[in-house]
């Protein structure tokens, strides 16, 4: 056994197994030049001693060797960890065997003779896949080990840690709180957490969206009314503020509240009393008010769009809910959790979030924040399309765009079949002729149902 680059900060760990000394030496040198740490073996004896579920490396093995061949090495590696990447080195006559091995879980295969760049590229991709697999497992463990607040407000970034700490502190007080955040960022979830972790948790959590109710209804919704207070008021109605007595009132989109109602709300915040429509007597209420907005209320009040005195009354304690783009490292953890929740909701077996899928969700900008991510996770759990919204994915594109995609697929399939025939079914000559990598060719053949034979 030979080890290279000991003590060097490695780009990845590789176990290389090949009985041909000159090929083994050449492969080891190419990988070491790419800053990888290589352990090389002339046979399978002792080659997998380091491998296991937490090992962050890749195995490269020749298929045909004395004693245990590459397929046996792969079987032993999969017994240690089914997601451990194994790259097979094969001669031209063993290509069908290697293709079958890929169906059984091999990461890739390389046909002799091959350029060192092809080997290095395949190993780099396999190492990245391995890194994402281990990261995904760590995320699953983190979900299982999180406390109640961490399970509700998921994230390990500094922004989320600070927000959870603020919620824990603010929940213990009885002060009104202003919650600021973009659409879909999770403002109502923050409000519910403030209620559920507060001394008021046994009381009601009453939510009202100020932007979703007509101006003619919102006053009655908030303050209630007596029978006959206005046309259609045939019986007494208890308002939301009174209904939240002893608990928490959550006013979402507070910036949408009509100006005349802002004055009445200010009185409620100051006196903790309400007067239903058509009534004369004030009713005392014990309620904590949480207000949420996506607007800058200070700027809005300076421009006359919101009462400044109400803004100052609300702005006692403030919580800023970070947008998803500012905490990108939380995206894989959130996506995994949402997929699990969707599977539970629709009674589906667990759906694996592959490393490729995690890379895809990390690349997206998520302008709709957590709500958009949750919808994408639901689609993934149900097998209903890509990560982004319908306008950004081939699966969700309607009409002509879908027809174009189908036509392009047909052209691509025909081109690959023609080139394979011209090159005598040699995969190596085919992917070189098409100017793509061997892995890309295999993926496209699998996509279009093209046989390697």
Secondary structure, DSSP 8 states (H G I E B T S, - for coil): -EE-STTS--S-EEEEE-S-HHHHHHHHHHHHHTT-EEEEESSSTTTTSS-STT--EEEEEESS-SSS-HHHHHHHHHHH-TT--EEEEE-GGGHHHHHHHHHTT--EEEESS--HHHHHHHHHHHHHHHHHHHHHHHHHHHHHH--HHHHHS---SHHHHHHHHHHHHHHTS---EEEE--TTS-HHHHHHHHHHTSTTTTS-EEEEETTTS-HHHHHHHHHEE-TTSSTT--S-EE-HHHHTTTSEEEEETGGGS-HHHHHHHHHHHHH-EE--BT--S-EE---EEEEEESS-HHHHHHTTSS-HHHHHHHTTEEEE---GGGGGGGHHHHHHHHHHHHHHHTT-------HHHHHHHHHS--TTHHHHHHHHHHHHHTT---SS-GGGSTTT--THHHHHHHHHHHHHHHHHHHHHHHTTT-HHHHHHHHT--HHHHHHHHHHHT----
